[in-house]
Amino acid sequence: MIEINNITFEYNGLKAIDNISIKIEKGESIAIIGPNGSGKSTFLKILNALIFPSSGDYIFNGEKITPSSMNNQIFSKKFHKKIGFVFQNSDSQLFCSSVYDEIAFGPRQMGLSEIDVKRRCEDCLRLLNIEDLKDRVPFNLSGGEKKRVAIACVLSSNPEVIVLDEPMNGLDPRTKRFFRELLIKLNQSGKTVICATHDFEYVKDVFKRAIVFSKNHRIIRDDHYDKVINDSVFLFENNII
């Protein structure tokens, strides 16, 4: 489904990602791990075509993702229907006057009828257990509530791939457990889940594969998740724990 071939990303002459290559199959559940500043968030932004590599190729479902291809509105809409991004900071994602309108935004952009939009919104409100927030202003919600709304916004478009950047940050233990169970259910339903995380305590049994970025912005390990997480010497040497 996803091919990353020799991608480098430079910002002001500094490499945020240095010559990485990855292949991701449909239905995988992958944790992106690494110390702060290793390039995890940059990688996720490239996956979602928010930024583009300085060199190398990003191929999604056989199509090369470039600034030119994303300037094509038909192609861009098709791409963003298939992959959804949950930002680390939910405030970066929420901009409508009500929670319902936030969740409805994606389906409306897809051209669905208001009957279908309503059905999707109600399903997502129920799934995220935020039905009582439907008419609230997102700006006034708590951090955990905003995160639930942000995930509902992504799920309302029914993407094949769900990308999350540190989704557990700033959440209480109960909410973290809720999101853990949600990610497991989404993957079991066939969604490809790609998630940057360092909150290993609350993601047990979520991921099958771990891709580890180093402080030098390269991939230093691509292995079974449990093998990586149980290798405390490796994690300590690479400033991950």
Secondary structure as UniProt FT lines:
FT   STRAND          2..11
FT   TURN            12..13
FT   STRAND          14..24
FT   TURN            26..27
FT   STRAND          29..33
FT   TURN            36..37
FT   HELIX           40..47
FT   TURN            48..49
FT   STRAND          55..60
FT   TURN            61..62
FT   STRAND          63..64
FT   HELIX           67..70
FT   HELIX           73..82
FT   STRAND          83..86
FT   HELIX           90..92
FT   HELIX           99..109
FT   TURN            110..111
FT   HELIX           114..127
FT   TURN            128..129
FT   HELIX           131..133
FT   TURN            134..135
FT   HELIX           138..140
FT   HELIX           143..155
FT   TURN            156..157
FT   STRAND          161..165
FT   TURN            167..170
FT   HELIX           173..188
FT   TURN            189..190
FT   STRAND          192..196
FT   HELIX           200..202
FT   TURN            204..206
FT   STRAND          209..213
FT   TURN            215..216
FT   STRAND          219..224
FT   HELIX           225..229
FT   HELIX           232..237
FT   TURN            238..239
//
